[in-house]
Amino acid sequence: MSRQKLIWSVFVLAGIAVALGLIFMQHKGGQEPIKIGAVLAMSGPGADCGLDLRNGMLLAIEEINKWGGINGKRIELIIQDSKTDPEEGKRAFERIEKAHHPLLYVSVLSTVSMAVAPLAEKYEVAVVGLIATAPELTEQNNWVFRYYPTAKHEISPIMSILQQLKLKDSGIIYLDDEYGRSVFGRFKEAFEEAGGKLRSQVFQAGETDFKKYITELKHCPAIYVVGLATYIKEILKELRKEDYKGTILATSTATLYSIRGMPEADGIYVASPLIFNPDFFFASELKQKYEARYNRPLTIYAANGYDFIKFLIGVLEDRELARKSIRSLLEEEFFYTGVFGDLEIKPKEREINFSLFPAQIVNGQIRFID
């Protein structure tokens, strides 16, 4: 064989080897995707949260997988329904762990996330709470993180609105769970510290008759409504039915179109994320993609799921993907710009809290208050 033919043969064989290697790696990557366990409320009172968050996460995952995934591996979302129940949430976590052993988990709602937090330590796996406001969530152990505003962030815009309206007397009706109690506690502390007088009514999960609570608060010049979407809808209907004339305020949950699109929601004040600002490019771009993909309005929940996956890519790209290393990576200092604006994550903090702003619902739209 001539020298020229020998060199040519070597190049051909090398090319074949590279091609086979790429095929092998693609096959291997397909066999071993990066699994994210997701304990979502797909049924029960929190179903609005789970459905929208799932859609947002899947949209981001579809985009990332088209670009080649993370480090050449596709992302796979393993979903189990918590049914908005803490005990069922723990069972859902255990099912995922036994069958899939994912790289990390996400959990939705404060009640469920607080219940699964001890399992994070038991299995030494990171759990990220989404749509979870209870401040205590990240205090349970070093394996639990959060990407969502806390109760403190929820009440800050509400306090601003009350101060602008010069209201010193208010009522609050809230759900008796980790979420509702945390918002109530923060609001009570801030409002009374500012010289306000607060009257409160608390309701239990599963209740449907809110007239008795509204009767107790109807003489308050303002009423702050705190709960899951299912409850806020019914409370707003009852407030209008009782012809309540005062100022109505609600948590960021009321920015959901299923609530703000109701005639009963017109004029109420809310804490709102930046995603409803039409001048913010990242949010308006996501809005177009999300609504084209699902034929549903973009919500804070969908944006939370989408943005978390995009943030995760920035954290994990070109890094070691193992359970113990994930915790360390999530604890690193990080600067990220996403659909909620600029976020600065401080080292060892385990909290990613985007801002909420004072706003009002007018004809189904979010109008930010200067």
HELIX and SHEET records of a PDB file:
HELIX    1   1 ARG A    3  GLN A   31  1                                  29    
HELIX    2   2 ALA A   47  LYS A   66  1                                  20    
HELIX    3   3 PRO A   86  HIS A  100  1                                  15    
HELIX    4   4 SER A  110  TYR A  123  1                                  14    
HELIX    5   5 PRO A  135  GLU A  139  5                                   5    
HELIX    6   6 ALA A  151  GLN A  164  1                                  14    
HELIX    7   7 GLU A  178  GLU A  193  1                                  16    
HELIX    8   8 LYS A  211  LEU A  217  1                                   7    
HELIX    9   9 ALA A  229  LYS A  241  1                                  13    
HELIX   10  10 SER A  252  THR A  255  5                                   4    
HELIX   11  11 TYR A  257  ARG A  260  1                                   4    
HELIX   12  12 PRO A  263  ALA A  265  5                                   3    
HELIX   13  13 LEU A  274  PHE A  276  5                                   3    
HELIX   14  14 PHE A  281  TYR A  294  1                                  14    
HELIX   15  15 ILE A  300  LEU A  316  1                                  17    
HELIX   16  16 ARG A  323  LEU A  330  1                                   8    
SHEET    1   A 6 ILE A  75  ASP A  81  0                                        
SHEET    2   A 6 ILE A  34  LEU A  40  1                                        
SHEET    3   A 6 LEU A 104  VAL A 108  1                                        
SHEET    4   A 6 VAL A 127  LEU A 130  1                                        
SHEET    5   A 6 VAL A 144  TYR A 147  1                                        
SHEET    6   A 6 GLU A 351  ILE A 352  1                                        
SHEET    1   B 7 LYS A 197  PHE A 203  0                                        
SHEET    2   B 7 ASP A 169  LEU A 175  1                                        
SHEET    3   B 7 ALA A 222  VAL A 226  1                                        
SHEET    4   B 7 THR A 247  ALA A 250  1                                        
SHEET    5   B 7 TYR A 269  SER A 272  1                                        
SHEET    6   B 7 PHE A 357  VAL A 362 -1                                        
SHEET    7   B 7 GLN A 365  PHE A 368 -1                                        
SHEET    1   C 2 PHE A 334  GLY A 338  0                                        
SHEET    2   C 2 GLY A 341  ILE A 345 -1                                        
END                                                                             
